[in-house]
């Protein structure tokens, strides 16, 4: 018989799990699911496709959240049974399996615990992310495309819905900019810590001399607003330009002027969309993103006024928030949290959870001290 005891670790996990259930509000979550299910079952649901999509999406998100929470309770129960079986049968393989499951549950609970910190006004919204190449020429454009792939791979690994809304390709390689939407629970709160200037150091593949090159790319993250949140934009405040969508190297991917660029004249804010099939769809998508950006701009201006009136200087995130170093050594380091890994390839392939969790905890820490 084995003397295999991880009861203290399981007890600690149950305590953390209990706290998470309380913060999430399982009873409230079930009530929301019941209400949304009733709405989804209405015979006239699809008379308004946009409203129907919101209802079904919200229902799916909440069902997934509840299923994840309930599965953890079952896994903790099963883990205790597995430990008992390992001890009674003297089974080292079962004990090894129990250790692996303990580590897996710990990781899942850690992710859920981080989510409970996302209690900002818009944290539960979908996210609209824009990546722009900065200083560094061709390398910067290539870096921007690497970041785009990184975030899309991260979304794919989590089975989040990701949709590229607009891409502006650079002439030689990479992209000038790209905008994409991620529709998932707490997508904005999760990805908001990715906003800022990203820095890449590597031996440039575009430099014949093989010199080390530093390049930059900017990441902007905003929440996608609901129709009830948006600011009113008079037609006289915008200029709408239409043009043909294009792909890499200027190759035409559309024979009609379906791409749309909307300029908000008072602020100079520009939004472009070209990935929908029609001009009407592109215009609607562009207006949603423009309204989201203007609402966030309004909130930032209000916050700046309050800050000036209060005379308080708070710590800011700064512009350069993360360095990706490929030469002369391998490292990715977040300059705000000091979280780092020595496997840039995995990071560029979407392994971002460690950085995101550290960023959320770091951002929340000053509020808790």
ROVEXZA-632694 format. One record per residue (C-alpha): residue number from 1; x, y, z; residue in three letters. Coordinates in Angstrom, 3 decimals, padded with zeros to 6 digits. Each point is the difference from the previous one (the first is absolute). Example, Ala and Ser with C-alpha at 12.3 -4.5 7.8 and 13.67 -1.06 7.14 Angstrom:
// residues 2
[1 [012.300 -004.500 007.800] Ala]
[2 [001.370 003.440 -000.660] Ser]
***
This chain:
// residues 369
[1 [000.000 000.000 000.000] Unk]
[2 [001.316 003.438 -000.943] Unk]
[3 [000.283 002.924 002.379] Unk]
[4 [-001.039 002.516 -002.668] Unk]
[5 [-001.515 003.135 001.529] Unk]
[6 [-000.913 003.200 -001.837] Unk]
[7 [-003.001 000.793 002.184] Unk]
[8 [001.376 003.399 001.047] Unk]
[9 [000.446 001.067 -003.635] Unk]
[10 [-003.518 -001.189 -000.879] Unk]
[11 [-001.397 001.849 003.026] Unk]
[12 [001.727 003.202 -001.126] Unk]
[13 [-001.439 -000.409 -003.503] Unk]
[14 [-003.494 -000.499 001.418] Unk]
[15 [000.358 003.187 002.021] Unk]
[16 [001.101 001.962 -003.083] Unk]
[17 [-002.804 -001.571 -002.009] Unk]
[18 [-002.561 001.024 002.619] Unk]
[19 [001.219 003.609 -000.145] Unk]
[20 [-000.203 -000.012 -003.797] Unk]
[21 [-003.561 -001.370 000.026] Unk]
[22 [-001.027 002.778 002.365] Unk]
[23 [001.581 002.738 -002.105] Unk]
[24 [-001.377 -001.363 -003.279] Unk]
[25 [-003.467 -000.452 001.520] Unk]
[26 [-001.074 -003.442 -001.174] Unk]
[27 [-003.657 000.545 000.935] Unk]
[28 [-000.056 003.274 -001.938] Unk]
[29 [001.687 -001.735 -002.929] Unk]
[30 [-002.673 -002.718 -000.042] Unk]
[31 [-002.750 002.636 000.126] Unk]
[32 [001.554 001.826 -002.971] Unk]
[33 [000.209 -003.269 -001.951] Unk]
[34 [-003.665 -000.714 000.704] Unk]
[35 [-001.028 003.472 -001.143] Unk]
[36 [002.136 -000.144 -003.151] Unk]
[37 [-001.270 -003.514 -000.789] Unk]
[38 [-003.555 001.308 000.157] Unk]
[39 [000.913 002.842 -002.370] Unk]
[40 [001.794 -002.412 -002.334] Unk]
[41 [-003.118 -002.168 -000.151] Unk]
[42 [-002.266 002.824 -001.126] Unk]
[43 [-001.608 -000.765 -003.396] Unk]
[44 [000.745 003.500 -001.314] Unk]
[45 [003.656 -000.032 001.132] Unk]
[46 [001.500 000.115 -003.481] Unk]
[47 [-002.265 002.796 -001.216] Unk]
[48 [002.880 002.211 001.151] Unk]
[49 [003.206 -001.910 -000.928] Unk]
[50 [002.334 002.397 001.811] Unk]
[51 [-001.954 -000.238 003.259] Unk]
[52 [-000.304 -003.772 -000.406] Unk]
[53 [003.752 -000.321 -000.452] Unk]
[54 [000.625 001.940 003.208] Unk]
[55 [-002.426 -002.183 001.968] Unk]
[56 [001.418 -003.297 -001.268] Unk]
[57 [003.584 001.184 000.452] Unk]
[58 [-000.660 001.174 003.578] Unk]
[59 [-001.749 -003.297 000.776] Unk]
[60 [002.895 -002.035 -001.387] Unk]
[61 [002.566 002.017 001.982] Unk]
[62 [-001.859 -000.389 003.296] Unk]
[63 [-000.653 -003.707 -000.548] Unk]
[64 [003.707 -000.528 -000.659] Unk]
[65 [000.922 001.927 003.154] Unk]
[66 [-002.409 -002.037 002.143] Unk]
[67 [001.156 -003.280 -001.550] Unk]
[68 [003.629 000.863 000.744] Unk]
[69 [-000.800 000.763 003.648] Unk]
[70 [-002.069 -003.151 000.470] Unk]
[71 [002.661 -002.158 -001.665] Unk]
[72 [002.574 001.147 002.561] Unk]
[73 [-002.148 -001.238 002.896] Unk]
[74 [-000.336 -003.390 -001.717] Unk]
[75 [003.756 -000.144 -000.674] Unk]
[76 [000.799 000.750 003.641] Unk]
[77 [-002.376 -002.772 001.112] Unk]
[78 [001.526 -002.429 -002.492] Unk]
[79 [003.518 000.977 001.122] Unk]
[80 [-000.743 -000.998 003.597] Unk]
[81 [-001.343 -003.352 -001.213] Unk]
[82 [003.127 -000.504 -002.109] Unk]
[83 [002.239 000.667 003.006] Unk]
[84 [-001.934 -002.546 002.081] Unk]
[85 [000.284 -002.608 -002.753] Unk]
[86 [003.731 000.636 -000.375] Unk]
[87 [000.568 -000.521 003.731] Unk]
[88 [-002.224 -003.065 000.323] Unk]
[89 [001.462 -001.761 -003.042] Unk]
[90 [003.546 001.249 000.473] Unk]
[91 [-000.158 001.252 -003.581] Unk]
[92 [002.876 002.348 -000.866] Unk]
[93 [-001.491 000.693 -003.438] Unk]
[94 [-003.247 001.195 001.587] Unk]
[95 [001.988 002.183 002.396] Unk]
[96 [001.878 001.522 -002.947] Unk]
[97 [-003.317 000.611 -001.794] Unk]
[98 [-001.344 001.687 003.140] Unk]
[99 [003.017 002.335 000.155] Unk]
[100 [-000.506 000.960 -003.638] Unk]
[101 [-003.704 000.669 000.580] Unk]
[102 [000.824 002.080 003.085] Unk]
[103 [002.302 002.176 -002.117] Unk]
[104 [-002.611 000.290 -002.766] Unk]
[105 [-002.786 001.049 002.395] Unk]
[106 [002.347 002.497 001.665] Unk]
[107 [000.661 001.595 -003.391] Unk]
[108 [-003.709 000.203 -000.887] Unk]
[109 [-000.865 001.519 003.378] Unk]
[110 [002.791 002.526 -000.400] Unk]
[111 [-001.490 001.137 -003.299] Unk]
[112 [-003.475 000.251 001.522] Unk]
[113 [001.380 001.921 002.977] Unk]
[114 [001.551 002.534 -002.365] Unk]
[115 [-003.368 000.399 -001.737] Unk]
[116 [-001.589 001.018 003.316] Unk]
[117 [002.336 003.025 -000.052] Unk]
[118 [-001.617 001.191 -003.219] Unk]
[119 [-002.715 002.184 001.457] Unk]
[120 [000.482 003.166 -002.042] Unk]
[121 [-002.939 001.707 -001.694] Unk]
[122 [000.676 -001.588 -003.397] Unk]
[123 [002.155 -003.005 000.942] Unk]
[124 [-002.640 -002.555 -001.000] Unk]
[125 [-000.354 001.391 -003.551] Unk]
[126 [001.443 -001.344 -003.253] Unk]
[127 [003.303 001.619 -000.957] Unk]
[128 [001.069 001.866 -003.109] Unk]
[129 [003.773 -000.112 -000.411] Unk]
[130 [002.019 002.131 -002.404] Unk]
[131 [003.690 -000.639 -000.713] Unk]
[132 [002.108 002.655 -001.726] Unk]
[133 [003.576 -000.264 -001.210] Unk]
[134 [002.261 002.617 001.605] Unk]
[135 [003.650 000.954 -000.396] Unk]
[136 [002.193 -002.567 -001.694] Unk]
[137 [-000.973 -000.024 -003.653] Unk]
[138 [-000.618 -003.408 -001.576] Unk]
[139 [000.871 -001.772 003.239] Unk]
[140 [-002.717 001.942 001.827] Unk]
[141 [-002.582 -000.972 -002.628] Unk]
[142 [001.077 -003.627 000.275] Unk]
[143 [-000.133 000.233 003.815] Unk]
[144 [-003.554 001.384 -000.162] Unk]
[145 [-001.040 -003.008 -002.076] Unk]
[146 [001.699 -002.331 002.512] Unk]
[147 [-002.041 001.608 002.795] Unk]
[148 [-003.206 -000.368 -002.015] Unk]
[149 [000.663 -003.718 -000.437] Unk]
[150 [000.912 -000.291 003.708] Unk]
[151 [-003.339 001.382 001.182] Unk]
[152 [-002.026 -001.996 -002.540] Unk]
[153 [001.800 -003.183 001.088] Unk]
[154 [-000.715 000.861 003.655] Unk]
[155 [-003.700 000.390 -000.840] Unk]
[156 [-000.006 -003.257 -001.968] Unk]
[157 [001.564 -001.912 002.899] Unk]
[158 [-002.745 001.265 002.313] Unk]
[159 [-002.703 -000.671 -002.608] Unk]
[160 [-000.927 003.688 -000.040] Unk]
[161 [-001.705 001.501 -003.035] Unk]
[162 [002.477 002.267 -001.810] Unk]
[163 [-000.783 002.056 -003.081] Unk]
[164 [002.435 002.169 -001.945] Unk]
[165 [-001.791 003.220 -000.940] Unk]
[166 [002.660 001.877 -001.939] Unk]
[167 [003.581 -000.537 -001.159] Unk]
[168 [002.343 002.504 -001.637] Unk]
[169 [002.943 -001.820 -001.546] Unk]
[170 [003.495 001.446 -000.247] Unk]
[171 [001.725 000.129 -003.377] Unk]
[172 [002.966 -002.323 000.652] Unk]
[173 [-001.160 -002.259 002.845] Unk]
[174 [-002.322 -000.028 002.972] Unk]
[175 [-002.810 002.429 000.759] Unk]
[176 [-000.360 003.690 000.686] Unk]
[177 [-003.002 -000.684 002.242] Unk]
[178 [-002.748 -002.491 000.755] Unk]
[179 [-003.215 000.095 002.012] Unk]
[180 [-001.756 -003.086 001.318] Unk]
[181 [-002.829 -000.828 002.378] Unk]
[182 [000.025 -002.709 002.658] Unk]
[183 [-003.446 -000.977 001.247] Unk]
[184 [000.431 -001.861 003.275] Unk]
[185 [-000.942 000.482 003.651] Unk]
[186 [002.188 002.741 001.522] Unk]
[187 [001.968 000.380 -003.220] Unk]
[188 [000.580 003.730 000.558] Unk]
[189 [000.948 -000.336 003.662] Unk]
[190 [002.362 -002.841 -000.850] Unk]
[191 [001.710 001.588 -002.990] Unk]
[192 [000.027 003.583 001.294] Unk]
[193 [003.300 -000.757 001.753] Unk]
[194 [001.535 -000.624 -003.440] Unk]
[195 [-000.420 003.645 -001.016] Unk]
[196 [003.206 001.951 -000.463] Unk]
[197 [003.222 -000.029 -001.973] Unk]
[198 [001.622 -003.365 -000.739] Unk]
[199 [003.717 -000.194 -000.863] Unk]
[200 [001.804 -002.639 -002.063] Unk]
[201 [003.782 -000.554 -000.073] Unk]
[202 [001.374 -002.497 -002.523] Unk]
[203 [002.418 -000.603 -002.835] Unk]
[204 [-001.947 001.553 -002.845] Unk]
[205 [-000.937 -002.369 -002.857] Unk]
[206 [-000.395 003.099 -002.185] Unk]
[207 [003.522 001.333 000.600] Unk]
[208 [002.671 -001.435 -002.302] Unk]
[209 [002.683 000.916 002.529] Unk]
[210 [-001.706 -002.165 002.605] Unk]
[211 [000.018 002.726 002.614] Unk]
[212 [-002.100 -000.015 003.125] Unk]
[213 [-003.172 002.049 -000.460] Unk]
[214 [-002.402 001.526 002.536] Unk]
[215 [-003.563 000.647 -001.127] Unk]
[216 [-003.256 001.026 001.636] Unk]
[217 [-003.729 -000.594 -000.341] Unk]
[218 [-002.917 001.571 001.853] Unk]
[219 [-002.981 -001.973 001.298] Unk]
[220 [-003.307 001.741 000.727] Unk]
[221 [-002.837 -001.831 001.783] Unk]
[222 [-003.509 001.406 000.357] Unk]
[223 [-003.304 -001.582 001.083] Unk]
[224 [-002.654 -000.537 -002.648] Unk]
[225 [-002.984 002.033 001.130] Unk]
[226 [-003.652 -000.970 -000.095] Unk]
[227 [-002.472 002.149 -001.931] Unk]
[228 [-001.303 001.412 003.294] Unk]
[229 [003.468 001.250 000.972] Unk]
[230 [001.068 001.794 -003.131] Unk]
[231 [000.424 003.705 -000.413] Unk]
[232 [-002.034 001.805 -002.608] Unk]
[233 [002.019 001.009 -003.054] Unk]
[234 [-001.614 002.595 -002.297] Unk]
[235 [000.460 -000.684 -003.700] Unk]
[236 [001.643 003.415 -000.311] Unk]
[237 [002.795 -001.176 002.328] Unk]
[238 [001.174 -002.840 -002.218] Unk]
[239 [001.481 -000.471 -003.458] Unk]
[240 [-000.562 -003.371 -001.660] Unk]
[241 [002.360 -001.187 -002.738] Unk]
[242 [-000.484 -003.227 -001.956] Unk]
[243 [002.678 -001.903 -001.873] Unk]
[244 [000.843 -003.465 -001.232] Unk]
[245 [001.230 -002.603 002.463] Unk]
[246 [003.496 -001.244 -000.629] Unk]
[247 [002.297 -002.769 001.097] Unk]
[248 [003.767 -000.410 000.308] Unk]
[249 [001.968 001.795 -002.689] Unk]
[250 [-003.035 002.020 -001.039] Unk]
[251 [-001.693 -002.987 -001.606] Unk]
[252 [-003.702 000.718 -000.415] Unk]
[253 [-002.279 -002.258 002.016] Unk]
[254 [-003.186 001.825 -000.899] Unk]
[255 [-001.215 001.460 -003.264] Unk]
[256 [-002.368 002.487 001.680] Unk]
[257 [000.549 002.954 002.317] Unk]
[258 [-001.055 -001.876 003.140] Unk]
[259 [002.722 001.131 002.431] Unk]
[260 [-000.934 002.944 002.228] Unk]
[261 [002.069 002.616 001.815] Unk]
[262 [-001.799 002.283 002.483] Unk]
[263 [001.720 003.119 001.344] Unk]
[264 [-001.412 001.736 003.071] Unk]
[265 [000.783 003.605 -000.861] Unk]
[266 [-000.059 001.587 003.503] Unk]
[267 [002.552 -002.459 001.442] Unk]
[268 [001.788 -001.264 -003.119] Unk]
[269 [-000.813 -003.613 000.955] Unk]
[270 [000.134 -002.289 -003.048] Unk]
[271 [-001.497 -003.489 -000.285] Unk]
[272 [000.339 -002.230 -003.065] Unk]
[273 [-001.831 -003.244 -000.782] Unk]
[274 [000.409 -002.228 -003.036] Unk]
[275 [-000.562 -003.606 001.059] Unk]
[276 [-003.796 -000.114 -000.234] Unk]
[277 [-001.615 -000.932 -003.304] Unk]
[278 [-001.914 003.205 -000.618] Unk]
[279 [000.464 003.721 000.422] Unk]
[280 [-003.043 000.137 002.305] Unk]
[281 [001.467 -002.670 002.312] Unk]
[282 [003.398 001.696 000.040] Unk]
[283 [-001.572 003.364 000.807] Unk]
[284 [-002.037 -001.486 002.865] Unk]
[285 [003.085 -001.723 001.439] Unk]
[286 [002.074 003.179 -000.341] Unk]
[287 [-002.657 002.081 001.774] Unk]
[288 [-000.104 -002.435 002.933] Unk]
[289 [003.763 000.203 000.466] Unk]
[290 [-000.016 003.792 -000.442] Unk]
[291 [-002.717 000.372 002.635] Unk]
[292 [001.973 -002.242 002.362] Unk]
[293 [003.151 002.077 -000.464] Unk]
[294 [-001.838 003.273 000.500] Unk]
[295 [-001.652 -001.253 003.185] Unk]
[296 [003.356 -001.089 001.408] Unk]
[297 [001.496 003.364 -001.033] Unk]
[298 [-002.835 001.740 001.832] Unk]
[299 [000.631 -002.109 003.115] Unk]
[300 [003.747 000.744 -000.146] Unk]
[301 [-000.657 003.733 -000.290] Unk]
[302 [-002.350 -000.112 002.994] Unk]
[303 [002.586 -001.956 001.995] Unk]
[304 [002.726 002.509 -000.940] Unk]
[305 [-002.152 002.887 001.247] Unk]
[306 [-000.639 -001.809 003.286] Unk]
[307 [003.711 -000.739 000.343] Unk]
[308 [000.926 003.672 -000.555] Unk]
[309 [-002.604 001.129 002.513] Unk]
[310 [001.199 -002.497 002.594] Unk]
[311 [003.653 000.841 -000.567] Unk]
[312 [001.003 -003.639 000.345] Unk]
[313 [002.681 -001.644 -002.104] Unk]
[314 [-000.530 -003.755 -000.320] Unk]
[315 [002.325 -002.596 -001.463] Unk]
[316 [-000.488 -000.470 -003.738] Unk]
[317 [000.693 -003.062 -002.089] Unk]
[318 [002.419 001.841 -002.216] Unk]
[319 [000.413 -000.422 -003.718] Unk]
[320 [002.486 -002.852 -000.307] Unk]
[321 [-001.537 -002.902 001.856] Unk]
[322 [001.618 -003.158 -001.371] Unk]
[323 [003.259 -001.010 -001.690] Unk]
[324 [000.392 -003.000 -002.291] Unk]
[325 [003.705 -000.808 -000.339] Unk]
[326 [001.117 -002.571 -002.582] Unk]
[327 [003.694 000.978 -000.122] Unk]
[328 [002.544 -000.174 001.570] Unk]
[329 [-002.101 -002.077 002.447] Unk]
[330 [-003.587 -001.280 000.139] Unk]
[331 [-002.421 001.737 002.339] Unk]
[332 [-003.384 001.684 000.204] Unk]
[333 [-000.401 002.325 002.983] Unk]
[334 [-002.829 002.209 001.186] Unk]
[335 [001.564 003.203 001.255] Unk]
[336 [-002.892 000.801 002.369] Unk]
[337 [-000.316 -003.313 001.815] Unk]
[338 [003.510 -001.436 -000.567] Unk]
[339 [-001.676 -003.220 -001.175] Unk]
[340 [002.249 -001.668 -002.562] Unk]
[341 [000.478 -003.220 -001.935] Unk]
[342 [002.888 -001.336 -002.047] Unk]
[343 [-002.060 -001.452 -002.845] Unk]
[344 [-000.995 002.790 -002.443] Unk]
[345 [-001.193 -002.570 -002.561] Unk]
[346 [-002.703 -001.244 002.386] Unk]
[347 [-001.064 003.577 000.770] Unk]
[348 [-000.283 000.911 -003.675] Unk]
[349 [-002.024 -003.195 -000.414] Unk]
[350 [-002.610 001.321 002.442] Unk]
[351 [001.315 -001.013 003.436] Unk]
[352 [-001.014 003.262 001.689] Unk]
[353 [-001.956 -001.092 003.071] Unk]
[354 [002.909 000.486 002.404] Unk]
[355 [000.581 003.568 -001.203] Unk]
[356 [-003.712 000.831 000.066] Unk]
[357 [-000.530 -001.413 003.502] Unk]
[358 [003.052 001.833 001.347] Unk]
[359 [-001.189 003.226 -001.646] Unk]
[360 [-003.501 -000.236 001.468] Unk]
[361 [001.346 -000.726 003.487] Unk]
[362 [002.557 002.827 -000.316] Unk]
[363 [-002.607 002.501 -001.125] Unk]
[364 [-002.336 -000.974 002.829] Unk]
[365 [002.660 -000.032 002.746] Unk]
[366 [000.156 003.785 000.641] Unk]
[367 [-003.775 000.017 000.542] Unk]
[368 [000.253 -002.735 002.609] Unk]
[369 [002.927 001.391 001.992] Unk]
***
